[in-house]
Amino acid sequence: MTTLSVIIPVYNEAGTLATVLEAVRRVPLDKEIIVVDGNSTDGTREILEQESARGDLFPIYQSQRNGRGGALQEGLLVARGRVIVFQDADLELDPSCFPQLLAPIEANECDVVFGSRFLAGRPKMTFLQYWGNRLVNAVLNLLYGTRITDVETCYQMFRRDAVRDLRFDRKDMSFTVELAVKMIRKGLRIKEVPVAYHPRTKAEGKKLYWADGIISLWVLFRYRFFS
């Protein structure tokens, strides 16, 4: 059975971390769980210490926050699974879909799977979030000749050896876009699978801002024309 490395970046997620970890644990796959804490200040670290005492996850405690992208890259350095997936700790996406994401990779239909929030219809997003995502996807497809519907998805699942030689610059939210672009440029086979999406609000702790979309667009143009 394919070992799946689940990398979870966390920053001030005390209210949801334990719930997310239980959901990941319930997924019926051979897996390792890697949690990277970005120097949280709300009790997340203490919860992670308690959870890691169960012996079924590997915690990484950053001395200072290094962004979502930086946390994911630290997780990639220690991941041992044949396949890797990212999981945010905000309960917007349900890890029970991991077997469906993994199936095309195990069947050798692709090297990478994106869990798309858009394939099953318009997700529940704010006006700005929805059209911001659509714009970033449109620019990606125009510049790189792809037909991807959700490049900024959290769920990027891929063979570890397929990205072993890739190097990354982005430490912030745009790491997701940088990774996708480098996968495309490498010629990796990418397939999308629909996933259910349950967005949370800023009041509930959502950390994505309009400026993140601007940075993602800049990353797309940078790697297309200047790198």
N, C-alpha and C positions, 0 to 999 in steps of 0.2 A: 504494500500500500504506500502511496505517495505521502511523505511527511510534509505537512504544511506548516510553515512558519508564519505566525500571525503577529505583526508588529503594531503595537498600540501606542501612539504618542499621546501624552496627557499633560495638561496644564490646568490646574484648578478645576478638577472634575470630581470633587469629593462626593457630589450628589449622585453621580451616575456610574462611577468606576466599578464598584462591586457588582452592580447589575449587569454591566457590559461583560465583565469577566465571567460571570455565571453563564451568560448567553453563549460566549465563546467556548466555555468548557463543555456545554451541552452538544456542540456540533459533533456528529458521529464520524470524526476523521482522526487519523493519527496526526498529532500536531504538537508544536511547541509554541508557547505564548511568551512574547517579549514585550515588556512595558517600559517605555522611556518617559520618565518624569522630568519635565522642564523646570525644576526648582519651584514647584508649587508652594503656595502660601496659605491654602485653605484647608489643610488637613489631608490632601490627596496622598502625600508621601506616607503619612502614618497608616492610611488605609492600604496602600500598596505594600507596606512592610508586613501588615497583618495577612494580606492575601498571599504574599510570597512565602510566608511561613508554612503554607500548605504543600510547598515543594513542587508545584506543577507549573511554575512560571519563572521567567528570568527577568529581574528588575534592573533597570539602569537609572541611576540618580545623577542628573546633571547638576553641576555646581552653580551654573547660571543658565538661564533660558537661552536656547539656541534656535528657536523657531520650529514649526512643524516639520519643515524639510530637514533641518539639522537633526531632529530627533529620529526621523525615519532613516536617515543615513547612518546614524549610530546603530540603529537596529539592524540594518543591512549588513553591517560589519560583523555581527555576531550570529546572524541567522544561519542555521545548518540544514534547513529543510530543502527538499528538491524544488518546492514551489513556495512562493512568498505572496502574502496578501497584507494589505494595510487595513486597519480597523480603527476608526475614531471612537472616542469614548463618550459621545454625546447622544447616543440612542437614536440618531436619525436613520441609521441603516441597521438591518437585522442580520447578524452573522449566520443565521440558519440557512441562508442562501449559498453558503460556501460550497456545498457539494455541487450545486448547479453551475457555479462559476468554474469549478475545477474540472467538471466533466469534459469540456472541449479540449482542455490541455492534456488530460489523460488519454483522450482519443486521438491525440496528435493532429487535431484540426487547426491548432494555432499555438503560438508561443506565449501569448498575452491575452488576458480577458479583462475587459472593462465592464463593471456593473453600471449600466446606463439607467439614469433616473428618467429618461425621456422616451424610451422605446415603448412604454405602455401608455403613453399619452402625457398631457401636460401635468407635471407634478405640482404639489401645493408649495408655491414659492411666492415671494413678494414680486411685484412688478419689476423692480430693479434687479433682483437676483435672477429672475427668469430671463429677461432680455439681455442681461450681462453675460449669462451662460451661453445664450444663443449667439451673441456677437463673437465671443471667444471661439466657439466651435466653428462658426462660419469663416473666421479668419484662418484658423488652423487648416480647414479643408481647402480653402482657396490657395494658401501658400504651399501646402504639402501634398495636395492631390489626394486627400483621404475623404472618407465618408463617416467620420466619427460623430456621434451625437452627444457625447458627454465626456469631454477630455478632462474636465475638472472634477470627475468623480473621485470619491474616497477609495472605492473598490478598484484597485489595480492589482491583478493577480498575474504572476508570471513565473516562468522557470528561472530559478536562481542563476543557472549557468548562462542563460541568455543575456544577462545584464552584468556579468562578472567583470567585464572589461570597461564598463561605462564609468565615467567620472562626472561629478556634479558640482555646480557652483551655487545653486539657490538653496538658501536655508529657510525661506519663508513659505507661504502657501503656494507660491508659484513653482515649487519643486515638482508638484504633480504634473504641470505642463512641461517643464524641462524634461522630466523622465519620459513623458509620452513622445515628445519631439525626438529625443535620442533613440527611442525604440523604433520610431518611424524611419529615421535616417539610417538605422542599422538594418532595416529591411525585415524586422520581426513581424510575424503574422499576428494581427490583432483582431479579436472578435469581441463583439459586445453582447451582453446578456441583460435582459431587463431586471431591475431590482426595485423593490418598494422603498419609498422615501417618506420619512415622517419628520419634517423640518421643525426645529425649535427656534424660538425667538431670541433676540438679544437679551431680553429680561431673563431668559432661561439659560443664558451663558454662551450664546452663539458668538464666535470670534471672527467671522468673515466680514470684511468691510468692502465698500465699493472700490477703494483704492487697490484691493487685491486683483480685481479684474483688469485695471489699467496696467499693473505690473505684469500680469499674465500676457497681455497683448504685446508689451515690450519684449518679453522673453520670446514670443513667437517670431517677431520681426528680427530680433537679434540673432537667433540661430538660423534664420533663413538667409539673411543678407550679410551678417557680420561675423560669422563663426563657421 
